[in-house]
Structures are given as structure tokens and as C-alpha cells.
């Protein structure tokens, strides 16, 4: 019981840390081109190019946090608003970047 509680507390701390990091993006500047550190708003989901953390669910919304070295991350690099990416039979259209 004690171990399970410690694990839950650790997970909660990690999630709170990730949430505080994501809150920094509320006031982010609009970017012209996708680069490392960009938040990409697409027709399917919001993607943050950073380190590969996977899906993050927070009260602010759901985010896919991927590495710039990942297959999808490499496709997004240097793209601009309006560009489309075809990945795994899914077309991502970039609606905005910040």
C-alpha cells in the first residue's frame, strides 16, 4: 500500500511539472516556421517539438510531445502555416505555430 501511494505521488509530481512547463506556452509568440521548441496546432492535434514524452493530458488540453528526431518531428521541421504533412496515412495541416 505504501509503495503504491509513493508511486502515485511521484506520478502526480511529474504531471504537475509537465503542466507548469506547458503553461509557459500560453503567452508564446507566433512563429513563421516550425523549429525545435515549436508548438504546432494542426487539424488533428496540438504537437510540441521538444523531447519525446508522448501524449500529455492536462486541464489545458491534450498535447503530443515529440522529439525533433522522431519521424513525425522530422517531417514538421521547417514547415510553415498552411503546409501539409502526410504521415501514416494521415494528413496533418498546420493551422498555426508558436
Secondary structure as the mmCIF struct_conf table of DSSP 4:
data_model
#
loop_
_struct_conf.conf_type_id
_struct_conf.id
_struct_conf.beg_label_comp_id
_struct_conf.beg_label_asym_id
_struct_conf.beg_label_seq_id
_struct_conf.end_label_comp_id
_struct_conf.end_label_asym_id
_struct_conf.end_label_seq_id
HELX_RH_AL_P HELX_RH_AL_P1 UNK A 2 UNK A 23
HELX_RH_3T_P HELX_RH_3T_P1 UNK A 24 UNK A 27
HELX_LH_PP_P HELX_LH_PP_P1 UNK A 28 UNK A 30
BEND BEND1 UNK A 32 UNK A 32
STRN STRN1 UNK A 33 UNK A 33
TURN_TY1_P TURN_TY1_P1 UNK A 36 UNK A 37
STRN STRN2 UNK A 39 UNK A 42
BEND BEND2 UNK A 43 UNK A 44
STRN STRN3 UNK A 46 UNK A 50
BEND BEND3 UNK A 51 UNK A 51
STRN STRN4 UNK A 54 UNK A 58
TURN_TY1_P TURN_TY1_P2 UNK A 59 UNK A 60
STRN STRN5 UNK A 61 UNK A 67
TURN_TY1_P TURN_TY1_P3 UNK A 68 UNK A 69
BEND BEND4 UNK A 70 UNK A 70
HELX_RH_AL_P HELX_RH_AL_P2 UNK A 71 UNK A 76
TURN_TY1_P TURN_TY1_P4 UNK A 77 UNK A 78
STRN STRN6 UNK A 80 UNK A 80
TURN_TY1_P TURN_TY1_P5 UNK A 81 UNK A 82
STRN STRN7 UNK A 84 UNK A 87
TURN_TY1_P TURN_TY1_P6 UNK A 88 UNK A 89
STRN STRN8 UNK A 90 UNK A 97
#
